[in-house]
Amino acid sequence: MKVTCTKREAAVRQIDVAIALLLTDGDPLAVRTLAAAAHGILADLAENQNRGSSWRTKMVEDSGLSKKDALQVLNAAQNYLKHADRDPDSTLSFDEEENDHLLFVASLECGELGHQLSFSMQAFQIWYLALYPEKIGHDSEPVITSKKVFPGLSTKKRSEQLALGHEFLERALEHKGLL
């Protein structure tokens, strides 16, 4: 069967699959590969639409590093996973929670492009804000709402956090349109 899609559609599909893998405690390398590919597409589309407008550019500018060094840090894991010709005997080490942040930024990038967020992205953002309220502020309305959906999420073990996120995602997908 032939697959046809736009770059934006491809990125949305990659994010949705990465979210499903993440919340079912799937392989963090697969999650990272999908999330990074989607984020790269969306950041490039944002830059094409309006130079300097992507979250990637904002993160680079806010890092205090040179552009080259900041991009090297941001892309280290995905570059390791796609370039076997560089340091073939090296190993990769990263905190799997980095995938949470990358998926959140990719979903923000998607929304900034004016694309309707998928139900998976909407559910993920609620879960993410309950887990990382400090990212936009404990007193912000989205965080307060997210904490009502997931009370005490940040105090639970990672496996329970993921299971609760998966249950919420499944309910959201069953009742599309209620988010």
DADAUR-V51293 format. One record per residue. N is the residue number from 1. RES is the residue in three letters. PSI is psi in degrees with one decimal (NA if undefined). OMEGA is omega in degrees with one decimal (* if undefined). Layout:
BEGIN
[[N,RES,PSI,OMEGA] [N,RES,PSI,OMEGA]]
END
This chain:
BEGIN
[[1,MET,138.3,179.5] [2,LYS,135.5,178.5] [3,VAL,128.2,178.2] [4,THR,130.5,178.4] [5,CYS,161.2,173.6] [6,THR,169.1,177.4] [7,LYS,-40.4,179.4] [8,ARG,-43.7,177.4] [9,GLU,-39.6,178.2] [10,ALA,-44.5,-179.5] [11,ALA,-42.8,179.0] [12,VAL,-44.3,179.6] [13,ARG,-41.1,178.7] [14,GLN,-42.4,178.6] [15,ILE,-46.0,-178.6] [16,ASP,-41.8,178.4] [17,VAL,-41.3,179.1] [18,ALA,-40.4,177.5] [19,ILE,-45.8,179.3] [20,ALA,-43.1,178.1] [21,LEU,-45.5,-179.0] [22,LEU,-50.2,-173.5] [23,LEU,-10.9,172.4] [24,THR,15.2,179.4] [25,ASP,39.6,177.4] [26,GLY,179.4,-176.2] [27,ASP,119.7,-179.0] [28,PRO,-26.1,177.4] [29,LEU,-40.4,177.6] [30,ALA,-41.3,177.3] [31,VAL,-45.8,-177.8] [32,ARG,-43.5,-179.0] [33,THR,-47.1,179.8] [34,LEU,-45.4,-178.1] [35,ALA,-42.8,-179.0] [36,ALA,-40.5,178.5] [37,ALA,-44.8,179.5] [38,ALA,-45.5,179.8] [39,HIS,-41.7,178.9] [40,GLY,-44.2,178.6] [41,ILE,-50.4,-175.9] [42,LEU,-38.9,177.9] [43,ALA,-40.7,177.2] [44,ASP,-41.4,177.9] [45,LEU,-41.2,178.5] [46,ALA,-43.3,178.9] [47,GLU,-36.3,178.1] [48,ASN,-36.1,-179.6] [49,GLN,-40.9,-177.0] [50,ASN,102.0,-176.5] [51,ARG,129.9,177.3] [52,GLY,7.5,-174.0] [53,SER,-9.2,-175.9] [54,SER,154.7,174.2] [55,TRP,-33.1,177.6] [56,ARG,-47.1,179.4] [57,THR,-41.7,179.4] [58,LYS,-41.5,179.1] [59,MET,-40.9,178.5] [60,VAL,-46.9,-178.2] [61,GLU,-36.3,-178.4] [62,ASP,-9.7,-173.5] [63,SER,-25.7,-175.4] [64,GLY,1.1,178.6] [65,LEU,167.1,172.1] [66,SER,158.6,179.9] [67,LYS,-44.4,-179.6] [68,LYS,-47.4,-178.7] [69,ASP,-40.8,179.8] [70,ALA,-44.1,178.8] [71,LEU,-33.6,177.5] [72,GLN,-42.1,177.6] [73,VAL,-48.0,-177.7] [74,LEU,-35.5,-172.7] [75,ASN,6.8,-173.6] [76,ALA,-50.5,-176.5] [77,ALA,-46.5,-178.4] [78,GLN,-33.0,175.7] [79,ASN,-39.9,176.3] [80,TYR,-42.3,-175.3] [81,LEU,-18.3,-178.2] [82,LYS,-5.6,-178.1] [83,HIS,91.3,180.0] [84,ALA,-14.5,-178.5] [85,ASP,-12.7,179.8] [86,ARG,121.4,178.2] [87,ASP,65.6,-174.2] [88,PRO,-21.1,-179.0] [89,ASP,8.6,-177.9] [90,SER,169.4,176.6] [91,THR,159.2,179.8] [92,LEU,139.0,175.6] [93,SER,124.0,175.3] [94,PHE,155.7,177.2] [95,ASP,127.4,-175.8] [96,GLU,-20.4,177.1] [97,GLU,-18.5,174.4] [98,GLU,-31.0,178.5] [99,ASN,-35.6,177.2] [100,ASP,-47.8,-176.5] [101,HIS,-41.3,-179.8] [102,LEU,-41.8,178.1] [103,LEU,-37.4,178.1] [104,PHE,-46.6,179.6] [105,VAL,-40.8,178.2] [106,ALA,-39.7,179.1] [107,SER,-35.3,174.5] [108,LEU,-44.1,178.9] [109,GLU,-42.2,179.3] [110,CYS,-47.3,179.2] [111,GLY,-39.0,179.2] [112,GLU,-28.4,178.3] [113,LEU,-2.4,179.0] [114,GLY,11.4,179.5] [115,HIS,136.3,176.1] [116,GLN,125.7,178.5] [117,LEU,140.0,176.3] [118,SER,163.6,176.8] [119,PHE,-35.1,177.3] [120,SER,-43.5,179.5] [121,MET,-40.5,179.3] [122,GLN,-46.6,179.5] [123,ALA,-41.6,179.5] [124,PHE,-43.7,-179.7] [125,GLN,-38.9,177.3] [126,ILE,-46.9,178.2] [127,TRP,-46.7,-177.7] [128,TYR,-46.6,-178.0] [129,LEU,-31.5,175.5] [130,ALA,-33.4,-178.1] [131,LEU,-34.0,-176.8] [132,TYR,63.3,-175.7] [133,PRO,-25.8,-178.4] [134,GLU,-15.6,-176.7] [135,LYS,-32.8,176.7] [136,ILE,-3.6,175.3] [137,GLY,126.8,-177.4] [138,HIS,-29.6,-175.2] [139,ASP,3.7,179.6] [140,SER,148.4,-177.5] [141,GLU,-44.3,178.2] [142,PRO,-37.7,179.8] [143,VAL,-44.2,179.0] [144,ILE,-44.8,178.3] [145,THR,-44.0,-179.4] [146,SER,-38.7,178.8] [147,LYS,-26.9,175.6] [148,LYS,-35.2,178.5] [149,VAL,-38.3,-177.0] [150,PHE,69.9,-179.0] [151,PRO,132.7,176.3] [152,GLY,19.2,-175.7] [153,LEU,-41.4,-175.9] [154,SER,-14.9,-179.8] [155,THR,-5.8,-177.5] [156,LYS,162.5,176.0] [157,LYS,152.9,-177.9] [158,ARG,-43.2,-178.6] [159,SER,-37.7,178.4] [160,GLU,-38.6,176.6] [161,GLN,-46.7,-179.6] [162,LEU,-42.8,-179.8] [163,ALA,-42.7,178.4] [164,LEU,-39.9,176.3] [165,GLY,-40.6,179.2] [166,HIS,-43.3,178.0] [167,GLU,-42.6,179.6] [168,PHE,-42.4,178.1] [169,LEU,-45.6,179.5] [170,GLU,-43.9,177.5] [171,ARG,-41.4,179.7] [172,ALA,-42.5,-179.3] [173,LEU,-32.5,176.5] [174,GLU,-33.7,-174.5] [175,HIS,46.9,-178.5] [176,LYS,137.4,178.2] [177,GLY,-9.1,-178.5] [178,LEU,-6.6,179.5] [179,LEU,NA,*]]
END
